[in-house]
Amino acid sequence: MFSNKDLKRLLIPLIIEQLLMSLMGVADTIMVSNVSPAAISAVSLVDTINVLIIYFFSALGTGGTIVCAQYLGSGDIKAAKNSSSQLMLTVLSLSLAVTILCFIFRRLLLQLIFGSVDDDVMADSVTYFSITILSYPFIALNNASAALYRAIGNSRLPMLVSLETNILHIILNLIFIFGFGMGVAGAALSTLISRIVGAAAMLWFQLKSGQVITIDNITAIRPDFFVMKLILRIGIPTGIENGFFQFGKLLVQSTVSTLGTVAISVQALTYTLELISSMPSIAIGLGLVTVVGQCMGAGRKDEARRYIIKLTKLAA
């Protein structure tokens, strides 16, 4: 079902997109390095929590990708469209709930995880966290839309949107941090605005007619609990699995936070390099979901096994 050319067309934009996504947090860390060590530490600590939340939303997008890809593989376009609408509704509902809870308990959460940090680091952490929390629904919608495009084999569009979002993010960082001298608040605000723009762009493309998967009438979407259950049955275990991996990093970050501001800053830069180096393998894993999902939907199980072996070797 997928030639080597098809796989390259799917995977190369995916790798670039994942690298660009990881660079958003990197840009904040690099640019606030000119503000103070406390600012670097604050952005690094909060981004550990943010990445944990993002991984959970990405897992939900993976669940939607699998369901849509299977319907596409079987040729049921109507069911694929319905599952795409249900994915958007599911991630929006859950992300709003997570946003509200995290915002209400933001200070308590930071004190629980990083309670021993210096006062200036905690103050900057609360500021950065309070603003970036508001971007969670937009991250969730962006990830879900990108996952749906990956389900139809179009990874180029999410890559281009991610590229434009990162350019906007860097420009806003320059304006808010260096132009207005807003420090970590400027970094957080630029992140929030760029994520809003990215989500709006992805939704705008998804509402356009003439595509394999579109949302024809966003106001007419109603819960389909059967499809939502399918998405959550895949997405939640995947989210828990990814969450445990990221939770381990959060524990490491919590331990490092007891060693002082300088140690946090050094660990932040090291973690940034580690995150970038893992992005190609993560991207191949996302592409594998689309490929295997369509093969299984078409009833071609042997072909699905071959792609699993092939792409796993490539990721390794």
Secondary structure as UniProt FT lines:
FT   HELIX           4..32
FT   TURN            33..35
FT   HELIX           37..74
FT   HELIX           77..104
FT   HELIX           106..114
FT   TURN            115..116
FT   HELIX           119..132
FT   HELIX           133..135
FT   HELIX           136..151
FT   TURN            152..153
FT   HELIX           156..173
FT   HELIX           174..179
FT   HELIX           184..206
FT   HELIX           218..220
FT   HELIX           225..256
FT   HELIX           257..259
FT   HELIX           261..297
FT   TURN            298..299
FT   HELIX           301..315
//
